[in-house]
Amino acid sequence: MANLVPPFNLETAAAKVRMAEDGWNSRDPRRVSLVYTADTQWRNRAEIVTGREEVVAFLSRKWARELDYRLIKELWAYTGERIAVRFAYEWHDDSGNWFRSYGNENWQFNAEGLMARRFACINDLPITDRDRKFHWPLGRRPDDHPGLSDFGL
């Protein structure tokens, strides 16, 4: 595989998206933070996050609240040092209420392939346990598990 640095092509952009999905599905805030620049800038919903330490704090809060989190990301578009993705993830709160959260992210990378900017818009849809579609064991989504387009999401 080619080096995963800009400028991206279809293969490297898709690999970046899958690597991001795998990282987030690990639910390991320190591991995830290492793919961002030290001074990364995020807008996640209405929250502004700056720098790796804030990323770790943000993700720690997120995964303490969003239990049994399972995420699927899909490449939407790419050019130069930018990638756009769409995603959906399923999770439940501490009362057992399930949700599917849908969103879009815009990413910008530096020359070393670290993400410098991330902008995410996310909407939450309450679902029932029987409406869930993401049933793999916690962790990395298996390669043969359907993606978003396969589900029509």
ChimeraX commands (.cxc) that place a marker at each C-alpha (Angstrom):
marker #1 position 0.00,0.00,0.00 radius 0.5
marker #1 position 1.22,3.50,-0.77 radius 0.5
marker #1 position 2.20,5.83,2.05 radius 0.5
marker #1 position -0.93,7.32,3.64 radius 0.5
marker #1 position 0.04,10.96,3.22 radius 0.5
marker #1 position -1.36,13.66,0.95 radius 0.5
marker #1 position -2.08,13.98,-1.85 radius 0.5
marker #1 position -4.61,11.18,-1.51 radius 0.5
marker #1 position -5.85,8.84,-4.20 radius 0.5
marker #1 position -8.82,6.48,-3.96 radius 0.5
marker #1 position -6.77,3.69,-2.37 radius 0.5
marker #1 position -5.03,5.86,0.24 radius 0.5
marker #1 position -8.15,7.86,1.09 radius 0.5
marker #1 position -10.17,4.66,1.62 radius 0.5
marker #1 position -7.35,3.22,3.75 radius 0.5
marker #1 position -7.30,6.39,5.90 radius 0.5
marker #1 position -11.04,6.09,6.46 radius 0.5
marker #1 position -10.81,2.43,7.48 radius 0.5
marker #1 position -7.88,3.17,9.80 radius 0.5
marker #1 position -9.93,5.92,11.45 radius 0.5
marker #1 position -12.91,3.58,11.85 radius 0.5
marker #1 position -10.69,0.90,13.38 radius 0.5
marker #1 position -9.14,3.38,15.78 radius 0.5
marker #1 position -12.45,4.78,16.98 radius 0.5
marker #1 position -13.88,1.27,17.36 radius 0.5
marker #1 position -11.00,0.49,19.72 radius 0.5
marker #1 position -12.49,3.10,22.09 radius 0.5
marker #1 position -8.91,3.87,23.21 radius 0.5
marker #1 position -8.66,7.69,23.46 radius 0.5
marker #1 position -4.83,7.73,23.66 radius 0.5
marker #1 position -4.46,5.50,20.61 radius 0.5
marker #1 position -6.94,7.57,18.63 radius 0.5
marker #1 position -5.28,10.88,19.59 radius 0.5
marker #1 position -1.99,9.86,17.97 radius 0.5
marker #1 position -3.37,10.22,14.43 radius 0.5
marker #1 position -3.99,13.94,15.03 radius 0.5
marker #1 position -1.48,16.78,15.07 radius 0.5
marker #1 position -0.42,18.04,18.50 radius 0.5
marker #1 position -2.42,21.22,17.82 radius 0.5
marker #1 position -5.36,19.60,16.00 radius 0.5
marker #1 position -8.57,21.63,15.78 radius 0.5
marker #1 position -12.00,20.02,15.95 radius 0.5
marker #1 position -15.59,21.05,15.87 radius 0.5
marker #1 position -17.68,18.10,17.03 radius 0.5
marker #1 position -21.37,19.02,17.11 radius 0.5
marker #1 position -21.21,22.30,19.09 radius 0.5
marker #1 position -18.00,21.48,20.97 radius 0.5
marker #1 position -14.59,22.90,20.04 radius 0.5
marker #1 position -11.59,20.68,20.79 radius 0.5
marker #1 position -7.97,21.83,20.40 radius 0.5
marker #1 position -4.91,19.62,20.78 radius 0.5
marker #1 position -4.34,15.96,21.56 radius 0.5
marker #1 position -4.96,16.25,25.30 radius 0.5
marker #1 position -8.41,17.75,24.67 radius 0.5
marker #1 position -9.05,14.96,22.14 radius 0.5
marker #1 position -8.26,12.37,24.83 radius 0.5
marker #1 position -10.53,14.12,27.35 radius 0.5
marker #1 position -13.34,14.48,24.79 radius 0.5
marker #1 position -13.19,10.82,23.69 radius 0.5
marker #1 position -12.98,9.60,27.31 radius 0.5
marker #1 position -16.21,11.48,28.11 radius 0.5
marker #1 position -17.84,10.30,24.88 radius 0.5
marker #1 position -17.16,6.59,25.41 radius 0.5
marker #1 position -18.12,6.74,29.08 radius 0.5
marker #1 position -21.55,7.95,27.94 radius 0.5
marker #1 position -21.96,6.11,24.60 radius 0.5
marker #1 position -21.84,2.46,25.66 radius 0.5
marker #1 position -21.31,-0.55,23.36 radius 0.5
marker #1 position -20.23,1.89,20.63 radius 0.5
marker #1 position -19.89,0.44,17.12 radius 0.5
marker #1 position -18.99,2.69,14.17 radius 0.5
marker #1 position -18.95,2.38,10.40 radius 0.5
marker #1 position -17.29,5.08,8.26 radius 0.5
marker #1 position -17.48,5.40,4.49 radius 0.5
marker #1 position -15.37,7.50,2.13 radius 0.5
marker #1 position -17.48,10.20,0.51 radius 0.5
marker #1 position -14.91,12.34,-1.34 radius 0.5
marker #1 position -11.24,13.27,-1.34 radius 0.5
marker #1 position -8.86,15.75,-2.92 radius 0.5
marker #1 position -5.30,16.76,-2.15 radius 0.5
marker #1 position -4.96,16.83,1.65 radius 0.5
marker #1 position -8.70,16.58,2.41 radius 0.5
marker #1 position -11.10,13.70,2.93 radius 0.5
marker #1 position -14.87,13.77,3.51 radius 0.5
marker #1 position -16.61,10.83,5.16 radius 0.5
marker #1 position -20.07,9.85,6.22 radius 0.5
marker #1 position -20.63,7.60,9.17 radius 0.5
marker #1 position -23.12,5.95,11.47 radius 0.5
marker #1 position -22.61,4.47,14.90 radius 0.5
marker #1 position -24.85,2.66,17.34 radius 0.5
marker #1 position -24.67,2.96,21.10 radius 0.5
marker #1 position -26.81,2.97,24.21 radius 0.5
marker #1 position -26.91,5.13,27.31 radius 0.5
marker #1 position -26.71,3.89,30.90 radius 0.5
marker #1 position -30.49,3.47,30.94 radius 0.5
marker #1 position -30.42,1.04,28.00 radius 0.5
marker #1 position -31.81,3.49,25.42 radius 0.5
marker #1 position -30.34,2.75,21.98 radius 0.5
marker #1 position -29.38,5.31,19.35 radius 0.5
marker #1 position -27.99,5.38,15.84 radius 0.5
marker #1 position -25.97,8.53,15.28 radius 0.5
marker #1 position -25.46,9.69,11.69 radius 0.5
marker #1 position -22.99,12.26,10.50 radius 0.5
marker #1 position -20.48,13.72,8.14 radius 0.5
marker #1 position -16.89,14.68,8.78 radius 0.5
marker #1 position -14.45,16.85,6.86 radius 0.5
marker #1 position -10.79,16.15,7.51 radius 0.5
marker #1 position -7.63,18.06,6.60 radius 0.5
marker #1 position -4.19,16.47,6.91 radius 0.5
marker #1 position -0.67,17.83,7.18 radius 0.5
marker #1 position 2.21,16.65,4.95 radius 0.5
marker #1 position 3.05,13.83,7.41 radius 0.5
marker #1 position -0.48,12.41,7.17 radius 0.5
marker #1 position -1.67,13.56,10.62 radius 0.5
marker #1 position -5.13,15.08,10.84 radius 0.5
marker #1 position -4.89,18.80,11.58 radius 0.5
marker #1 position -8.58,19.70,11.31 radius 0.5
marker #1 position -11.80,17.74,11.85 radius 0.5
marker #1 position -15.31,19.10,11.46 radius 0.5
marker #1 position -18.19,16.79,12.41 radius 0.5
marker #1 position -21.96,17.23,12.14 radius 0.5
marker #1 position -23.96,14.52,13.91 radius 0.5
marker #1 position -27.64,13.68,14.45 radius 0.5
marker #1 position -28.96,11.08,16.90 radius 0.5
marker #1 position -31.90,8.81,16.09 radius 0.5
marker #1 position -33.48,6.82,18.93 radius 0.5
marker #1 position -33.82,3.15,17.93 radius 0.5
marker #1 position -34.96,-0.02,19.64 radius 0.5
marker #1 position -32.67,-2.95,20.34 radius 0.5
marker #1 position -34.35,-4.89,17.52 radius 0.5
marker #1 position -33.62,-2.00,15.07 radius 0.5
marker #1 position -29.88,-2.34,15.60 radius 0.5
marker #1 position -27.80,-3.32,12.57 radius 0.5
marker #1 position -24.23,-3.32,13.95 radius 0.5
marker #1 position -23.80,-6.62,15.80 radius 0.5
marker #1 position -20.12,-7.55,15.59 radius 0.5
marker #1 position -18.16,-8.12,18.83 radius 0.5
marker #1 position -16.81,-4.87,20.28 radius 0.5
marker #1 position -13.67,-3.72,18.50 radius 0.5
marker #1 position -12.74,-3.71,14.81 radius 0.5
marker #1 position -15.60,-4.27,12.36 radius 0.5
marker #1 position -14.96,-7.57,10.54 radius 0.5
marker #1 position -14.01,-7.19,6.89 radius 0.5
marker #1 position -17.05,-9.20,5.79 radius 0.5
marker #1 position -19.52,-7.10,7.82 radius 0.5
marker #1 position -21.80,-4.90,5.68 radius 0.5
marker #1 position -20.95,-1.22,5.31 radius 0.5
marker #1 position -23.25,1.79,5.29 radius 0.5
marker #1 position -24.17,1.52,1.61 radius 0.5
marker #1 position -24.90,-2.20,2.04 radius 0.5
marker #1 position -27.44,-1.28,4.73 radius 0.5
marker #1 position -28.89,1.57,2.71 radius 0.5
marker #1 position -27.94,4.01,5.48 radius 0.5
marker link #1:1,2 radius 0.2
marker link #1:2,3 radius 0.2
marker link #1:3,4 radius 0.2
marker link #1:4,5 radius 0.2
marker link #1:5,6 radius 0.2
marker link #1:6,7 radius 0.2
marker link #1:7,8 radius 0.2
marker link #1:8,9 radius 0.2
marker link #1:9,10 radius 0.2
marker link #1:10,11 radius 0.2
marker link #1:11,12 radius 0.2
marker link #1:12,13 radius 0.2
marker link #1:13,14 radius 0.2
marker link #1:14,15 radius 0.2
marker link #1:15,16 radius 0.2
marker link #1:16,17 radius 0.2
marker link #1:17,18 radius 0.2
marker link #1:18,19 radius 0.2
marker link #1:19,20 radius 0.2
marker link #1:20,21 radius 0.2
marker link #1:21,22 radius 0.2
marker link #1:22,23 radius 0.2
marker link #1:23,24 radius 0.2
marker link #1:24,25 radius 0.2
marker link #1:25,26 radius 0.2
marker link #1:26,27 radius 0.2
marker link #1:27,28 radius 0.2
marker link #1:28,29 radius 0.2
marker link #1:29,30 radius 0.2
marker link #1:30,31 radius 0.2
marker link #1:31,32 radius 0.2
marker link #1:32,33 radius 0.2
marker link #1:33,34 radius 0.2
marker link #1:34,35 radius 0.2
marker link #1:35,36 radius 0.2
marker link #1:36,37 radius 0.2
marker link #1:37,38 radius 0.2
marker link #1:38,39 radius 0.2
marker link #1:39,40 radius 0.2
marker link #1:40,41 radius 0.2
marker link #1:41,42 radius 0.2
marker link #1:42,43 radius 0.2
marker link #1:43,44 radius 0.2
marker link #1:44,45 radius 0.2
marker link #1:45,46 radius 0.2
marker link #1:46,47 radius 0.2
marker link #1:47,48 radius 0.2
marker link #1:48,49 radius 0.2
marker link #1:49,50 radius 0.2
marker link #1:50,51 radius 0.2
marker link #1:51,52 radius 0.2
marker link #1:52,53 radius 0.2
marker link #1:53,54 radius 0.2
marker link #1:54,55 radius 0.2
marker link #1:55,56 radius 0.2
marker link #1:56,57 radius 0.2
marker link #1:57,58 radius 0.2
marker link #1:58,59 radius 0.2
marker link #1:59,60 radius 0.2
marker link #1:60,61 radius 0.2
marker link #1:61,62 radius 0.2
marker link #1:62,63 radius 0.2
marker link #1:63,64 radius 0.2
marker link #1:64,65 radius 0.2
marker link #1:65,66 radius 0.2
marker link #1:66,67 radius 0.2
marker link #1:67,68 radius 0.2
marker link #1:68,69 radius 0.2
marker link #1:69,70 radius 0.2
marker link #1:70,71 radius 0.2
marker link #1:71,72 radius 0.2
marker link #1:72,73 radius 0.2
marker link #1:73,74 radius 0.2
marker link #1:74,75 radius 0.2
marker link #1:75,76 radius 0.2
marker link #1:76,77 radius 0.2
marker link #1:77,78 radius 0.2
marker link #1:78,79 radius 0.2
marker link #1:79,80 radius 0.2
marker link #1:80,81 radius 0.2
marker link #1:81,82 radius 0.2
marker link #1:82,83 radius 0.2
marker link #1:83,84 radius 0.2
marker link #1:84,85 radius 0.2
marker link #1:85,86 radius 0.2
marker link #1:86,87 radius 0.2
marker link #1:87,88 radius 0.2
marker link #1:88,89 radius 0.2
marker link #1:89,90 radius 0.2
marker link #1:90,91 radius 0.2
marker link #1:91,92 radius 0.2
marker link #1:92,93 radius 0.2
marker link #1:93,94 radius 0.2
marker link #1:94,95 radius 0.2
marker link #1:95,96 radius 0.2
marker link #1:96,97 radius 0.2
marker link #1:97,98 radius 0.2
marker link #1:98,99 radius 0.2
marker link #1:99,100 radius 0.2
marker link #1:100,101 radius 0.2
marker link #1:101,102 radius 0.2
marker link #1:102,103 radius 0.2
marker link #1:103,104 radius 0.2
marker link #1:104,105 radius 0.2
marker link #1:105,106 radius 0.2
marker link #1:106,107 radius 0.2
marker link #1:107,108 radius 0.2
marker link #1:108,109 radius 0.2
marker link #1:109,110 radius 0.2
marker link #1:110,111 radius 0.2
marker link #1:111,112 radius 0.2
marker link #1:112,113 radius 0.2
marker link #1:113,114 radius 0.2
marker link #1:114,115 radius 0.2
marker link #1:115,116 radius 0.2
marker link #1:116,117 radius 0.2
marker link #1:117,118 radius 0.2
marker link #1:118,119 radius 0.2
marker link #1:119,120 radius 0.2
marker link #1:120,121 radius 0.2
marker link #1:121,122 radius 0.2
marker link #1:122,123 radius 0.2
marker link #1:123,124 radius 0.2
marker link #1:124,125 radius 0.2
marker link #1:125,126 radius 0.2
marker link #1:126,127 radius 0.2
marker link #1:127,128 radius 0.2
marker link #1:128,129 radius 0.2
marker link #1:129,130 radius 0.2
marker link #1:130,131 radius 0.2
marker link #1:131,132 radius 0.2
marker link #1:132,133 radius 0.2
marker link #1:133,134 radius 0.2
marker link #1:134,135 radius 0.2
marker link #1:135,136 radius 0.2
marker link #1:136,137 radius 0.2
marker link #1:137,138 radius 0.2
marker link #1:138,139 radius 0.2
marker link #1:139,140 radius 0.2
marker link #1:140,141 radius 0.2
marker link #1:141,142 radius 0.2
marker link #1:142,143 radius 0.2
marker link #1:143,144 radius 0.2
marker link #1:144,145 radius 0.2
marker link #1:145,146 radius 0.2
marker link #1:146,147 radius 0.2
marker link #1:147,148 radius 0.2
marker link #1:148,149 radius 0.2
marker link #1:149,150 radius 0.2
marker link #1:150,151 radius 0.2
marker link #1:151,152 radius 0.2
marker link #1:152,153 radius 0.2
view
